[in-house]
């Protein structure tokens, strides 16, 4: 088969890999059809008017014996000359790679350059945010892979994802001919018994190309959102989570103190989530001795404080001592020798549920009915769910369903238990199969409140988790992305022996840490020792709360930086943009500057002028035109700049400086002039003072003859401020 368009040539073969009588076999397709004595395979190909191609593979066992279906390969590129962009081959492309699990590091790399970008694609992160290396020279991408050269991008994206794993395998050692092919893309690790007469249906693959990579990605993510009725919330929650300070040592007293401090400081969180450490053990979902009150009473105390009660669980694994195994030993997932499959976490070993066994679904449903309708928790964080899909060739109870199908059904059973109105945050599982089931998904490995760490690759910690968060930005169409918890405390000594309690960020690194929550585009989460944290660090929350709907796109996706450094953030309610610029350099400052074009900000109108303001410097400019370069000082190493870009009308007032929200005024509800009075109204969420600077329209000034008005908001609650102003011509 082939895909050709302007500047692109792709010639590929297709095949089915299966086993029969213990022997590996391969069925090749010609012109989309392949048949032998065992199987009939058909690839349905749709070519759209816009040049896109869609591939959808179906396989039927037409023989008389069962076979084990392993792979259904939609695209196999054997030689570099068969895939070119502008007559250049793979070694010169830039490739975007997505990982299957949250701990994988999505990255943009060049196969012909062996650098840190490529290393990120072959490695990943541990659950605690540490780096792990992988000696494999094959880079695996999941449901989205992009190939780019010059001004053209080619997208390979799987539009469905509930039937099986998908994979795009790219040989990093491009100069050596790979036995399996230079690129192999399709349905992988299917590993099901296909009985005679039975069918298998693969996922739908889209091949698209264009000159605007953001539009390609946007169309891909939006189509999947619509297809699966994604549970996207325009108003994502703000969450206080206990994990990133208390860890497994969390007690009822810790919860009570945190609730008291939230109420005392009037912190505007929506959810209080009790994380891991409350339970007897994983699989024994009752409170341990550190929680002398029932979890039902704890939930009531959370609600009494005006917050939604949230709880952490990990339903797909359980400790070997858990009573569930004594009652149901057949639910344990085992390998082909009968040995239990194990999952290692937090210095403890757990056994895994066989999620192909339908009996476990009712167990999951009943567990979450109890947590939700008996105990009162309506925000659920589920963790380590990837454990159930790590052993792809185990001895499963049902050998006719794929792991992905089973994972969807297990997650569906959890949703059934907690009800449709609960908020369901998945942390550490598959992405595509559960679009439409969950409300939020974690984007990164666990964060650390430190920039550097001597146990991580290249001595860095935070840049990798920010990279994971940024390069999964497009998933915000499917749910609320979760960038993991904000930690900005100052703490050089560990408490309770926990590395989690450290706070080693300098002032510039704090900026980027807080910015990471903003450019996440979804929910906001934080964990701090609220009774002892310095106020200047605690009230960094004011920069990201209230949670505003944000449409995020990473800019300069195919730049040379190992870590993405530009993001365009559109605020639909306000109809203006934020633009984030990050300095990843360790020693060198960079200009806080960018060019106002479509490459940085989407939807600009060339016939309009714009107001551009920068949050940290307090600088602003009016009458900025399309194509102009904006420069507002410098960004120090590890720091960030946050700009506001808004259409400018000299006849209207504008907020041009703020010490509060990154949007520079997005939280205000009323800003207008009536009868020589400037009216400013908002619901202020914090007890700390916020300062706003308003630029008056041309022809107006204050009684002191200034066009810039400084407004101080000093208390929580509804704030209405009226300031007398005058028209300039009346005093001339």
N, C-alpha and C positions, 0 to 999 in steps of 0.2 A: 504494500500500500504506500501511498505518498500523500504528503501535504505540501502544497506549494503556494506561495504568495510572493508579493514583491519583497525581494531581498532574502527570502527564506526557502530553503530546500530541506525536506525531511522525507527520507525513504526508509521504510521499516518493515519488518516481518512480524508475524504473530504466531503464537503457539500455546499449547496446553501441556503442562507437566503433570503426570499422574503416576500412580503405582498400581501394578497388578501382579498378584502372586509374588509379592516381595521385590519385584524388579521395577526400576525407574523407567518410565517410557515418556515419549514426547510425540505430540500430534501437531504438525505444522498446518497452518491455514494458507490457502491460496485464494486471493481475491475475496477474503472474508469468510471462506468456508473450509472446514477440514473434517474428514471422516475416515475412520478405520473400523476394525472389527469391534472396537470398544465404545467409541465416543463419536458423537456428532457435535461439532462446534460451529456456531454461526456468529459473526460479528456484524451487527446492524450498524450501518454508517449513514449518518445524516449530514449533508453539506448545506449550510445555511447561506442565505443571500449575502450576508456580511462577510462570508469567507470562512466562518468558524466550522469546525468539524466536531461531531459528537460520535463516540464509539460506545457500543453497548454489547457485551458478549454474553451469549447463552450457551450452555453445555448440557448435553443429554447423554445418559448412559444407554446406548442402543445395543449393548452386548448382552451376554447371558450371565456375567459374573460381576460382583461388586468391584469397584475400583476406589482408590484413595486419591482424591483430587488435591493437588498441591498448589499449583500456580495456574493463573490464566493471564497470559502476557499480551497486553494490547499493543505495546510498542517494544520492539527489540531492535536497537541500532547496533550493528556489528562493526561498522567501520566509520572513521571520522568523516570521510568524504560524503557519507550519506546524510549528514546533518550539518548544514552550514547556514550562517547568517552573514550576509554581505560577502559570501565566498570565504568566510573565516570559519574554522572549525572549533570544536569544543574547548580546546586549550586556551582560546582567546575570549571565550564568553565570560560574562558575569552570570552567576547562577544563584537564585534564591532557593534556599533549602528550608523546609519546615520539618520539624520533628514530630514523631508520633505522641510522645509524652511531654508533659510540662517541663521535666528536668532536662530534656534535650535542648540544645541551643540552636534556634533558627539563625541562619547566617546568610550573607551574600559573599560568595567567594569566586575566585578565578581558578579553574582546574590547572592552569599552567603556572600558577604562582603558589609555592608552598609557604604559606605564611599563617599568621594567627587566625585569619578568617576561615581558611580551609580547616585548620585544626579544630575550630569550634564545631564544624560540621561533622567531624569524626569522633568528637568527645561529647561531653555533657556535664551535668551538675549532679551532685548527690542531693538527697533530701534536705540537708542542712546548708545548702548553698556552696559547698566546696566543689572544686573541680574534679572531674574524673577523666582519664584518658582512655582512648580506644585505639588499639593498634591497627584496626581494620583500615584498608585503603578504599573501601567502598563507602560512599556517602549515601545515606538513606534519607529520602524526603517522603513526606506523607501525602496528604491530599492536595497540596498546592506546591508546584514547582515552576519557577520562572527562568527563562533563558534570555539574556540581553546582550546586545552588541550595538554600539553607536546609539541611534535613536529608536531602535526597534526592540520590542519585548514579545516573547512567545510564552503563553501561559498553558500549562498542562494542569487541569484541575478536575478532581472527581466531584461531580455534582450530587452524587448520592453516597451514602456511607453506612448503611445499616445491615448490609449483608456480609461483608468480609473486610479484612485488612487490605489496604492499598499501599503501594510502595513504588517509589521511583528510585532505582539504584543507579548511581553514577560512579564510574570507575575513576577514582582520584588519580591513580597511576595511568594517566591518559596515554602516555607514550608506549605502554605495553598493551598489546591486544588482550583484553580480558576474555577468558574462556566463555563466560556467560554473556558477553556483549559489552559494548561501551556504555550503553544505557538500556536498562530494562525497566519498563513501567507497566504496572497492571495490578491484578489481585493476587496477593501473596499469602503464604501460610494459611491456606484455606483448610487443609487437613481434615476433610470430612469424607466419610464413606458414602459414595454415590452408588446407590443400589440400581439394578437394572430397571430401566423405565423412568428413573428419577431425573429431575432437572436441577441445574444450578444456574442462577442468574447473577452475573457480576455487576459491578457498579458502573455508572455512566461517566465516561471521561470526555471532558471538553478540551479541545485544542483551539486556542484563539491567539490572535496577534494584533499588535497595534503600536502606535507611537506614544501612547499615554499609559504607563504601567499602572498608575493609580486608578484610572478608569477601568482597566481590565480587572484589577483586583476588586474594585467596588462592585462591578457587575457580577462577578463570581460570587462574592459573599452575599449580596442582596438576593440573588436567585435562590441560593440555598436557604436563606432565611425564609423566603416566601414559600418554598417547596415544603419545608418542615414546620411551618407555623411557629417560628422562633419566639421564645418567651422573653423578648427584649423589653426592659422597663426604661422609659425615658427618665424616670426619677429613680435612680439607683440609691440604695441605702448607704448610710454612714455607719460604720461598725466599730465598736470597741471589742477587742479580742484579748483574751488573757494569755495566749501562748508566748508572745515575744518578750515577756519579762519573767513570768512565773513558770513557764514550761510544765514539766510533769510534777513540779512541786506545788502546784496551785492548790489552795485550800479554800474552804468556805469563808474564812476571815479575809482572804485576799479579794474574793468576790465582793463581800460586804463593804470593805474599805474602798474599793474602786467605785462601786455604786454610790457610796457616800460622797466621794470626791467629785464624781460626775455631777451629782446634784448640787453640791456646794459651789462648784466652779461654773455651773450652768453650761456644761459642754453639750453641744447640740448633736449628740449621737442618736441614731434611730434604733440601733440594735446593741444589746450587750450579749456577747457570745462567750459562753464557758467552753474553753478548749480542752484538749486532751489532758488527762490527769484527774478528772472527777470520778472515773469509773473504777471498778474493782480490777478489771483487766479487759483487754479487747475481747469482745464476745460475751463478757459478763457485765451487761449494761445496767448496773445498779451502782449507787454511790459508794465510795470507799470510806475508810475511817477519817479521812481529812474533811469529809462533808457530813457532819453529824445531823444536819437537817436533810429532809428528803429533797430530791431534785424537783419535785412538784412545788414544795415550799420556796425553793430558790427561784424557780420561774415566776412565782407570784411576787416575790420581792423585786425582781427585775421589772415586772409590769407595774408594780406600785411606784417605782421610780420613773415611770413614764416611758419605758423602753420596751421594745420587742425582745422576748426571751429567745436566745439562740444557744445551740448546743452542738458540740463536736462528737462525731461517731465515725467508726470505720467498719462498716458492716460486712465487707467481703473477706475479712481475715479474723482469726480468733486465736487466743493463746491456747496451748495444748491442754491447760488445766480448765478451760472454760467448760461449763456444764453442757453446752450445746453439742460438743463432740461425744460426750458420754451418751447422750440421748440419740444422736444421729451420726454415728461413725461413718456411714456411707456418704455423708455430705463432704467429706474431706477430699480435696483434689490430690491424686497420687500420680506418680510417674509410671512408666510402663513396667517397672519392677515392683510396683506396689508401695514404694516409699512415699510418704507425704511430701508434697511440694511445699517449700518453706519460703517465708518472706521475712527478711531481716530489717529491723527498724528500731532505732533508739536503744541499741545494745540488747535487744530482745528478739527472739525468734517466734514467728507466728505461723500457724497453718492456714491454708487457703480454702475457701469454699469452692466447690465445683459448681459453677453457675450454669452448667448445662443441665443440671438436675432440677426439674421444675418444682420439686418439693421445697427448695430453698426460697422460692419466690414468695410463698405464703409466710414463711418465717420473716423475710424482710418486711413484708407488708404489715404484719402484726407488730413488729418492733417499732415501726414509725407511727403506727396508730397510737401505741402507748405513749411514745415521746411527745406526740403532738396533742392528741385529744384527751389523754389522761393527765400527763405532766404539764402540758401548756407551752411547749416550745414550738414556735412557728417559723423559726429561722434555723436551717439545718446545714451544717458544714460536714460533708462527707470526705474522708481522707483515705489515701493509700488504695484507692479502688483499682489502680493499675495492677495490683497484685493478682487479680483474678484473670488477667489476660497476658501475663508474662510467660507462662508455660504453654507455648503454642502447640506442642506435640505431646501433651500429657495423656493419661488414660481416662478420657472423659466419659461421664455417664451416658451422654447422648452423643454418639459419634456422627450423627447426621446433621447437626447444627454447627455453624461456625461459632467461634468465640465472640465475634462481633455481634452476631444475632443474639447470643446468650447474654452478652453485656447489656444490650438494649433492653432485653426482657427483665433482667435483674434490676436495672435502673428504673424501668417502668413500674416494677413492683414496689420499689421504694416510694416513688411519686404517688402511687395509689394509696399507700399507707399514710403519708403525711397530708394528702389532700391537695387540691389544686390551688388553694390560697396560700399555702406555706411557701416561703422563699427557700429555694434549693440551690445551695452552692456546692459544686463538685470541685474537688481538689485532688488532682493526681490520677485522673483516669483518661480514657479516650475522649477525643473531641467530637468527631463527626457523628457517631451513632446516636448521640443524645441531644442533638439540636431539637428543640421543641419540648424537651423534658425538664431541663434545668434552667434556672434563672441567672446563675452566675458560674464562671469558671476561672480557676487560677491560671495565670499566664506564666508564672516563673517558679523556679526552685525557691526554697525558703530564703528570706533575706537576712542579712546581718547588718547591724548598725556600725559598720566600719567600711572604709573604702578599700583598704589593703588587708591582706591576710597571707601569712607566710605558708599556709597550707594549700593555697589555691594556685592554679597555673598563672604564671606571670605576676604573682604577688597581688592579684586584684580580687575583690569580692563583689562589690556593688555594681561595677560596670556590666558584669555578665547578667545579673538579674534585670537590670534596666534594659539591656539588649533583648532579653527574652520578652519582656513586656512590650517594648516598642514594635518588634517585628511580628507580633501577633495582633496588631492593632485592628485588623480587618475583622476579627472574630467578634467585635462589638456589635455586629449586625445580628449575631446569634443569641447573645445573652449579655449580661453586664460583665465585662472583663474585671478580674480581680488582680491588682498588681502586688498583692500581699501587703503586710502591715508596715505602716510608717513608724519609724523609731528615730527620734532626733535628740534623745537625752544626752547629757554629759555624764559619763560614768567610766572611770579608768580602772576600777576594781570590780571584779565579779561579785555578785550576790548569790548566795546559795550554791556557789560553785558552778554557776551557769554562764557559759559564753554568751547566751542570749541576752544577758542583762547589760553587757558592755555597751557603751555609747562613745565611739571614738571618732566621730565625724567632726571636721573643722567647719567653719562658717560657710565656706563655698560648697562643701560636700553636702551640707544640710540643704542648701538650695536645690541641688539636683535630686536629692532624696524626696523632697516635698514635690518637686516638679514631676517626678515619676508617678505620683498618685494622680496628678492632674492630667497628664498625657495618657494615662491608662484608659481614660474614656468611660470607665464604668463606676463601680462602687469605690468608696473610700474606706480604708481600714487603718486602725492605729492601735498600738499597745504601748503604754508608758506607766511608770510608777507615779501615779497622779499626785500622791501626797508629797513627793520630793522633787519632781522635775522642775527645773528653772522655768519661770513664766515665759521668758523670751523664746525658749524652745517649745514649750507646750502650745503657745498660741500661734505657732506656725500653722496650726489647724485652720486659722482664719483665712489662709491663702487658698484653701481647697474646699471649705465649707461655707455656704450650703453646696451640696452636690448639684451641679448643673448638668443638663444633657450636653454631651460633647461628641462631635463627630471628628474623629482623629484620622489623619493620614500622615504617614512618614514620608518626608521629602528627602530628595537626594538618596533614594534607596540604593541606587547603583553607583554611589560614590566610592571613594577609595578608603574611607574610614572603616576600621574594624567594628566600631560601635556607632550605630546611627546617631546623628547629632542634630537633626532638624525634624520638627513636627508641626503640621498645620492643624489647629484645633478650631472647629467651627461651633459656635454656640447658637443653635437654631432659634431659641426663644429671643435672643438679643439681636440676631442677624448680624453679628460681627465675629471676627476671628481673633484667636490668640495664636502666636507663633513662638515656638520654643527653640532655642539654640543652646546646645550644650558644648562645653569645652572639655574634652576627654584628655587633653594634654596634662602631663604630670608636672611640668615646670614652666610652660610657655603660655602667656595670655594670648587671647585672640580678640579681634574686633567684634563688638556687638553690632554686627552689620549684616544686611541682606538686601537683595534686590527685589522690589515689589513686582513680581511677575507671576504667571500661572504656575511656574515651576516651584514657587514657594507657597503661594496662597491660591486656593481654588476659587473660581467664581468671580474673580476681579472683573470690573468693567473698565474698559480702556478710556471711556469718556468721562469718568468720575475722578474726583480727588478724594484723598483719604487722610484721616488722622492716624498717626502712628505714635504710640506711647510705650515706654519700657518700664516695667514694674520696679525693678531694683534701683535703677539710676534715677528714676523720676523724670527723665527726659521725655520730651514729646515734640512733634512737629505737625503742622497742618499743611494743607495744600500739597500733599505728596501725590505725584502722578504715577500712572502705570509705567514701569520701567525704571523709575528712580531708585537709587541706592540709598538706603537708610542706614545711618551710622550713629550709634548712641553709646560711645565709650568703649570699654573693653570688658571681657569676661575672664576672670582669673582662673587658673588651673582647677579643674574639677567642678567649676561653677556653671551656672546657667543664666540665661536672659529670657524673660517672658515679655513679649510684645503684644500690644493690642492694635488691631487694624480695623478701622471703622470708617464707613463712608462719612465724609465731612460736609456739613452744611453750615456756612458761617452765620446763618440766621437762627441756629439752635445752640443750646448749652450742651457742653460735653464734659464728662469726667475725664481728666487727663492724668491724674496721679491718685494713688491710693496706697495705704498701708495694709489694706484688708485682702480682698479676694484677687487672685491672679487675673481675673477677667477685667480688672480695673473698672469696677462699677457695675458689673453684671448683677450683683445682688440688690441693687437699688430698684425700687418699683416705680417711683415717680421722680422725674426731673424735668421741670418746665417753668415757664415764666408767665405769670398772670398779673396784670396791672402793676408793673414795676416791682414785682416780688418774685424772687427765685424760690421755688418750692421743691424741697428735697424730702422724699419719704421712703422708708424701708423698714423691714423687720430685722433688727440687729440681733445676731445670735450669740454674741460674746460679751462678757463683762469687761474685757480689756478695751481700751480706747481705739477707735478707728478714725483715720484722717483721710478726707477726700478733698481734692482740688478740682473745682469746676471752672472751666473756661467759658465766660459769658459770650453771647453772640456779639457780632460786630455791631457797634452802636450802643452798647450797654457797658456800664461800669458800676462799681460800688460807690458808696458815699465817699470813700477814700480814694476814688479815681483809679481803681484797679480793675482789670478785666478777669483776674483770677481770684476765685473765692475759696477760702479754706474752711472746711466744715469738719467739726469734731463730733463724733458720736461716742458717748461715754457710758451708756447703760444698755442692758439687754431689753428687748421688747420693741414695740412699735415706736418708731421715731419719726416725727414730723418737724422739719426745720424750715422756717420761712425767713428769708433774708431780703431786706429792702435793697433795690438797685435803682438805677436811673438811666434814662436815655441820654447819651452824651450831648446830643444837639440842644437839649433843653438848657444846658448851662454854658453854651457858647454864644 
